[in-house]
Amino acid sequence: LFDEIIILWEEFAGPSLSQYIAAATLARGCRIALVVGPEGGITSQEVESLVSRGAQLASLGPTILRVDTANA
């Protein structure tokens, strides 16, 4: 079980993950689940289902991270 569920969705034009966390009043030891879709993206139906269960949306910015371009 998690205290917060955050969906990282490329179609969300709202606050970024860092802005969300900075603004949130998360208690020490708060358990957070980050939902990241597969390559090709998470569907709007999946997002709606999670949001209806209390999940929050956040953005990672305008760039979509892809496995083939994520070399360190």
C-alpha positions as CSV (number, residue, x, y, z in Angstrom):
1,L,0.0,0.0,0.0
2,F,1.1,3.5,-0.8
3,D,0.4,6.9,0.7
4,E,0.6,8.6,-2.7
5,I,0.4,7.4,-6.3
6,I,1.8,9.7,-8.9
7,I,1.3,9.0,-12.6
8,L,4.1,10.4,-14.9
9,W,2.2,11.0,-18.1
10,E,3.7,12.6,-21.2
11,E,0.3,14.2,-22.1
12,F,-0.1,16.0,-18.8
13,A,0.7,19.7,-19.2
14,G,0.6,20.5,-15.5
15,P,3.2,20.6,-12.8
16,S,6.4,18.6,-13.1
17,L,7.3,15.8,-10.7
18,S,9.8,18.1,-8.9
19,Q,7.2,20.9,-8.6
20,Y,4.6,18.4,-7.3
21,I,7.0,17.0,-4.6
22,A,8.1,20.5,-3.6
23,A,4.5,21.6,-3.1
24,A,3.3,18.4,-1.4
25,T,3.3,18.0,2.3
26,L,4.7,14.5,2.4
27,A,5.3,13.1,5.8
28,R,8.7,11.5,6.5
29,G,8.5,7.9,5.5
30,C,5.6,8.5,3.1
31,R,5.4,5.7,0.6
32,I,5.1,6.9,-3.0
33,A,4.4,4.8,-6.1
34,L,5.5,6.3,-9.4
35,V,3.5,5.0,-12.4
36,V,5.5,5.1,-15.6
37,G,3.9,3.8,-18.8
38,P,5.5,1.4,-21.3
39,E,7.3,2.6,-24.4
40,G,4.5,3.9,-26.5
41,G,2.8,5.5,-23.5
42,I,0.1,4.9,-21.0
43,T,-3.4,5.2,-22.3
44,S,-5.9,7.9,-21.3
45,Q,-8.2,5.1,-20.1
46,E,-5.5,3.8,-17.8
47,V,-4.9,7.3,-16.5
48,E,-8.6,7.9,-15.8
49,S,-8.8,4.6,-14.0
50,L,-5.9,5.4,-11.7
51,V,-7.0,9.0,-11.1
52,S,-10.5,7.7,-10.1
53,R,-8.7,5.7,-7.4
54,G,-6.9,8.8,-6.0
55,A,-3.7,9.0,-8.1
56,Q,-2.2,12.4,-9.0
57,L,-0.7,13.4,-12.3
58,A,2.8,14.9,-12.8
59,S,5.0,15.6,-15.8
60,L,8.6,14.9,-16.5
61,G,8.7,17.8,-19.0
62,P,8.4,18.0,-22.7
63,T,11.0,15.3,-23.5
64,I,9.8,11.7,-23.7
65,L,12.4,9.3,-22.3
66,R,13.0,6.3,-24.5
67,V,15.0,3.2,-23.7
68,D,17.2,3.7,-26.8
69,T,18.2,7.3,-25.9
70,A,18.6,6.8,-22.1
71,N,22.2,5.8,-22.2
72,A,24.3,7.2,-19.3
